[in-house]
Amino acid sequence: MSWGLRNRLDRVLPGLPNGTGSVMFAIDHGYFMGPTTGLEDPRKTIVPLLPHADSLMLSRGILQNSIPKRTNIPIVLRVSSGNSILNDDMSNEKLCVSVEDAIRLNVSAVAFSIYIGGAYEHQTIVEFSKLVNDAHRYGIPVLAVTAVGKDMNRDLRYLSLASRIAVELGADIVKTYYCDGFNELIGACPVPVVIAGGKKVPELEALKFAHNAVSDGAAGVDMGRNIFQSDSPENMIQAVRSVVVDGADPNDAYEQYKSSL
């Protein structure tokens, strides 16, 4: 691994060198969902939360138009797209942002979805592999967002399959879902793994699965809706951080969250 790639990777996940978790804040939902609840005014929602996140995962347009240009937070740029929530099959994605543009935007990593078991599995695997070739040429880490076909369960069998394929293709970070037997997935995935927050769930539930994932070997979380759709996003991201980075008990973190409302 080159010095530049290693340096960028440790900026995105600063807990890696000392074995603690990291908090990546995912706000890229609009690239296929449009004005997502909680992100109707991205700048208003995002800027107060930046001091509590280790890195930010987002699209090119929101980076350019909603993030202060003097911010130093590491950026993980979404570079795959090609679909919307109006389509039945969400797997029809290709590379839509060049590595050169990512470099111009001074990003620390790029993110691309691969759809294992989806109708466009082959397309996303090939496109992802080409991205790894180009990004690694410039020392840019690549995060694989793993998704499974819509008829498949998000269980250990399929999430392990998708995650391991991502590693085999050259991913430097894998984003997947937490599941039963997650420690087995970690054992088969020799790069850092971050868990997706997924759809909004009650705050205590979100804190508990974040705690369980890190306890089972995840390098952190890449959480979005469970933060920006909570009743108090700033208090929630601080609660997530206390669990993932500081090792707080999720019940204690939840009580602190409630007391701050």
Backbone torsions as a table, in degrees:
resi	resn	phi	psi	omega
1	MET	NA	129.3	-178.0
2	SER	-68.8	160.7	179.7
3	TRP	-60.1	-43.6	-178.1
4	GLY	-63.8	-43.6	179.9
5	LEU	-64.4	-43.3	179.1
6	ARG	-62.7	-41.9	180.0
7	ASN	-63.1	-44.2	179.8
8	ARG	-66.8	-39.8	179.3
9	LEU	-61.3	-42.9	-179.8
10	ASP	-72.1	-21.5	173.7
11	ARG	-74.7	-41.2	179.5
12	VAL	-66.4	-42.1	-179.6
13	LEU	-122.8	77.5	-173.4
14	PRO	-67.3	-12.0	177.0
15	GLY	-77.7	-14.0	-175.6
16	LEU	-56.6	-48.0	-175.7
17	PRO	-61.1	-30.6	-177.7
18	ASN	-111.4	9.5	173.5
19	GLY	76.9	19.7	175.4
20	THR	-104.4	170.6	-179.9
21	GLY	-81.0	167.7	178.0
22	SER	-132.8	154.3	-179.2
23	VAL	-113.5	106.8	171.0
24	MET	-94.7	131.5	-178.2
25	PHE	-101.8	113.6	-175.7
26	ALA	-91.8	120.2	178.0
27	ILE	-135.2	29.7	-177.9
28	ASP	-91.3	7.5	-172.3
29	HIS	-58.3	-31.8	-175.3
30	GLY	-64.8	-16.1	-177.2
31	TYR	-65.8	-20.3	173.4
32	PHE	-131.1	-13.6	-177.9
33	MET	-104.5	-8.6	-176.9
34	GLY	70.7	-145.1	-176.5
35	PRO	-74.5	81.6	-177.3
36	THR	-61.2	142.9	177.3
37	THR	-55.0	125.9	-178.1
38	GLY	98.8	-18.4	179.5
39	LEU	-120.8	23.3	179.3
40	GLU	-59.1	-40.2	174.3
41	ASP	-115.8	88.3	-171.5
42	PRO	-55.7	-46.8	-177.3
43	ARG	-59.2	-44.3	-178.0
44	LYS	-60.9	-39.4	-178.6
45	THR	-78.2	-43.1	-167.8
46	ILE	-79.2	-45.9	-169.3
47	VAL	-57.0	-42.6	179.4
48	PRO	-65.2	-17.4	-176.0
49	LEU	-94.5	-13.4	-175.2
50	LEU	-56.2	-38.9	-179.3
51	PRO	-64.1	-15.5	-174.6
52	HIS	-104.9	0.4	179.6
53	ALA	-108.2	147.3	176.0
54	ASP	-83.7	-31.3	179.2
55	SER	-156.2	166.5	-172.3
56	LEU	-131.4	124.8	177.9
57	MET	-106.1	121.2	-173.0
58	LEU	-160.4	174.9	-180.0
59	SER	-88.4	164.8	179.9
60	ARG	-59.2	-43.4	-176.0
61	GLY	-66.0	-41.2	179.7
62	ILE	-71.9	-34.9	175.5
63	LEU	-59.9	-46.7	-175.3
64	GLN	-71.9	-30.1	-171.3
65	ASN	-109.0	-14.6	-173.6
66	SER	-127.1	-11.3	-178.1
67	ILE	-104.3	126.9	179.3
68	PRO	-54.9	134.0	-174.2
69	LYS	-71.3	-13.7	178.5
70	ARG	-95.1	4.3	179.0
71	THR	-69.1	149.0	179.2
72	ASN	-107.8	6.9	-177.7
73	ILE	-67.7	134.4	178.2
74	PRO	-62.7	137.4	-176.4
75	ILE	-107.5	130.8	170.5
76	VAL	-108.8	110.1	-170.4
77	LEU	-94.1	125.5	173.9
78	ARG	-69.7	120.4	-177.7
79	VAL	-117.3	-2.5	175.7
80	SER	-107.6	145.7	176.1
81	SER	-167.6	-172.3	179.4
82	GLY	132.2	8.3	179.9
83	ASN	-144.4	174.1	174.4
84	SER	-144.3	170.9	-179.4
85	ILE	-68.2	-7.4	177.2
86	LEU	-78.5	-12.5	-179.7
87	ASN	-93.5	142.1	177.7
88	ASP	-68.1	-37.9	-178.7
89	ASP	-106.0	116.5	-175.8
90	MET	-91.4	5.7	-171.4
91	SER	-90.4	-0.8	-174.7
92	ASN	-83.8	71.7	-179.0
93	GLU	-116.8	150.8	173.9
94	LYS	-136.7	172.3	174.3
95	LEU	-69.7	123.0	-176.0
96	CYS	-124.1	-2.8	175.4
97	VAL	-129.6	126.8	-177.0
98	SER	-74.5	156.2	175.2
99	VAL	-63.2	-35.6	178.2
100	GLU	-60.1	-41.1	178.2
101	ASP	-68.4	-37.1	176.5
102	ALA	-60.4	-40.9	178.3
103	ILE	-65.5	-41.8	177.9
104	ARG	-60.4	-32.3	179.5
105	LEU	-84.7	0.9	175.2
106	ASN	61.3	40.9	-178.6
107	VAL	-80.7	160.8	179.2
108	SER	-99.0	-17.6	178.5
109	ALA	-163.4	164.0	175.6
110	VAL	-123.3	150.9	-176.3
111	ALA	-125.6	138.9	-176.1
112	PHE	-144.0	136.9	179.3
113	SER	-90.9	133.5	170.3
114	ILE	-114.7	137.0	-173.0
115	TYR	-112.3	85.2	179.9
116	ILE	-73.7	122.8	-177.6
117	GLY	89.9	-4.0	178.9
118	GLY	-85.9	170.2	-178.7
119	ALA	-62.8	-29.1	-178.0
120	TYR	-110.4	32.2	179.5
121	GLU	-53.0	-52.4	-176.7
122	HIS	-58.0	-45.7	-178.8
123	GLN	-59.8	-46.2	-176.4
124	THR	-71.6	-32.9	177.1
125	ILE	-65.7	-45.7	-179.4
126	VAL	-66.3	-43.9	179.4
127	GLU	-63.1	-40.4	178.5
128	PHE	-63.3	-43.3	-179.5
129	SER	-62.0	-39.8	176.8
130	LYS	-65.2	-37.7	176.9
131	LEU	-61.8	-43.0	178.4
132	VAL	-58.7	-44.9	178.2
133	ASN	-55.2	-49.4	-175.4
134	ASP	-72.1	-43.6	-177.0
135	ALA	-66.4	-42.6	-178.6
136	HIS	-68.4	-23.6	175.7
137	ARG	-60.2	-28.6	-178.3
138	TYR	-111.0	10.7	178.4
139	GLY	73.6	27.3	179.8
140	ILE	-98.2	120.8	177.1
141	PRO	-65.9	150.7	179.8
142	VAL	-118.5	126.2	176.1
143	LEU	-100.9	125.5	176.5
144	ALA	-94.8	120.1	173.1
145	VAL	-90.6	111.9	-175.1
146	THR	-90.3	132.9	175.8
147	ALA	-136.3	148.2	-179.8
148	VAL	-110.3	163.5	178.4
149	GLY	-56.7	151.2	-172.5
150	LYS	-64.4	-19.9	179.8
151	ASP	-94.2	5.4	-178.1
152	MET	-106.2	146.8	178.9
153	ASN	-79.7	148.1	175.2
154	ARG	-83.8	67.8	-178.9
155	ASP	-114.1	177.9	-174.8
156	LEU	-57.1	-41.8	-176.6
157	ARG	-57.9	-51.4	-174.5
158	TYR	-80.8	-35.5	178.3
159	LEU	-68.7	-36.4	175.7
160	SER	-65.4	-40.6	177.9
161	LEU	-59.7	-50.9	-177.6
162	ALA	-64.3	-41.7	-177.7
163	SER	-67.7	-42.9	-179.5
164	ARG	-67.8	-38.1	176.4
165	ILE	-61.1	-41.1	178.2
166	ALA	-58.9	-42.9	178.9
167	VAL	-64.9	-44.4	-179.4
168	GLU	-60.1	-30.3	-179.5
169	LEU	-82.6	-10.3	175.8
170	GLY	114.5	11.2	178.9
171	ALA	-60.4	142.8	176.3
172	ASP	-96.3	-25.1	175.4
173	ILE	-139.1	143.0	175.4
174	VAL	-118.7	132.2	173.5
175	LYS	-108.4	124.9	-179.8
176	THR	-146.7	-172.2	-179.1
177	TYR	-100.8	152.7	173.8
178	TYR	-76.5	142.8	-178.3
179	CYS	-151.2	168.3	172.8
180	ASP	-61.2	136.5	-178.8
181	GLY	78.1	22.2	-174.7
182	PHE	-57.5	-32.1	179.8
183	ASN	-62.2	-27.9	176.2
184	GLU	-70.2	-38.6	175.6
185	LEU	-60.6	-44.6	179.2
186	ILE	-60.5	-40.8	-179.1
187	GLY	-64.4	-25.8	-178.9
188	ALA	-98.8	7.8	-173.2
189	CYS	-130.0	91.9	-171.7
190	PRO	-81.7	32.4	170.2
191	VAL	-133.6	164.3	179.2
192	PRO	-59.2	138.8	178.8
193	VAL	-118.4	130.3	172.6
194	VAL	-115.3	148.8	-177.7
195	ILE	-99.5	143.4	174.4
196	ALA	-77.9	144.9	176.5
197	GLY	-77.1	-32.6	-179.5
198	GLY	73.3	-159.6	-178.8
199	LYS	-65.4	157.7	-179.6
200	LYS	-61.6	129.6	174.6
201	VAL	-127.9	168.2	176.7
202	PRO	-54.8	146.4	-172.6
203	GLU	-56.2	-43.1	-179.1
204	LEU	-63.5	-39.8	178.2
205	GLU	-61.6	-42.8	179.0
206	ALA	-63.5	-41.6	179.3
207	LEU	-66.3	-36.2	-179.7
208	LYS	-69.2	-42.4	-179.1
209	PHE	-74.1	-26.7	173.3
210	ALA	-65.4	-43.9	178.2
211	HIS	-62.4	-45.7	-178.4
212	ASN	-63.6	-40.2	-178.6
213	ALA	-64.5	-46.3	179.8
214	VAL	-65.7	-38.4	177.5
215	SER	-63.1	-30.7	-179.3
216	ASP	-90.2	4.8	172.3
217	GLY	116.2	-1.1	178.3
218	ALA	-65.7	148.3	178.6
219	ALA	-83.4	-4.4	178.9
220	GLY	154.8	-164.7	179.7
221	VAL	-122.4	153.4	169.6
222	ASP	-123.2	83.2	-168.0
223	MET	-107.8	140.4	-179.8
224	GLY	-129.4	-78.2	-173.7
225	ARG	-60.1	-32.8	178.6
226	ASN	-72.5	-5.8	172.1
227	ILE	-104.5	-59.9	-171.0
228	PHE	-77.9	-10.5	174.4
229	GLN	-101.4	5.2	176.7
230	SER	-76.6	167.7	-179.8
231	ASP	-64.7	-29.7	178.0
232	SER	-137.8	89.2	-176.6
233	PRO	-56.4	-39.2	-178.2
234	GLU	-67.0	-41.1	177.5
235	ASN	-69.1	-34.5	-179.0
236	MET	-69.3	-43.3	-179.7
237	ILE	-65.5	-31.1	176.1
238	GLN	-69.7	-36.9	177.1
239	ALA	-66.3	-43.4	177.2
240	VAL	-59.7	-43.8	-179.6
241	ARG	-62.8	-40.3	-179.5
242	SER	-63.6	-34.1	179.2
243	VAL	-76.2	-48.4	-171.4
244	VAL	-77.4	-40.3	-175.1
245	VAL	-95.6	-44.6	-174.0
246	ASP	-93.2	-9.3	177.9
247	GLY	77.2	23.4	-179.6
248	ALA	-68.1	151.5	173.9
249	ASP	-67.5	133.4	-177.2
250	PRO	-60.4	-31.8	177.5
251	ASN	-66.7	-41.6	177.5
252	ASP	-66.1	-40.3	178.9
253	ALA	-63.9	-37.2	178.9
254	TYR	-67.8	-41.2	177.8
255	GLU	-62.2	-39.7	176.5
256	GLN	-64.7	-39.2	177.4
257	TYR	-61.0	-47.8	-177.8
258	LYS	-64.1	-38.2	-177.9
259	SER	-68.9	-17.6	-178.3
260	SER	-90.4	-8.4	-177.7
261	LEU	-72.8	NA	NA
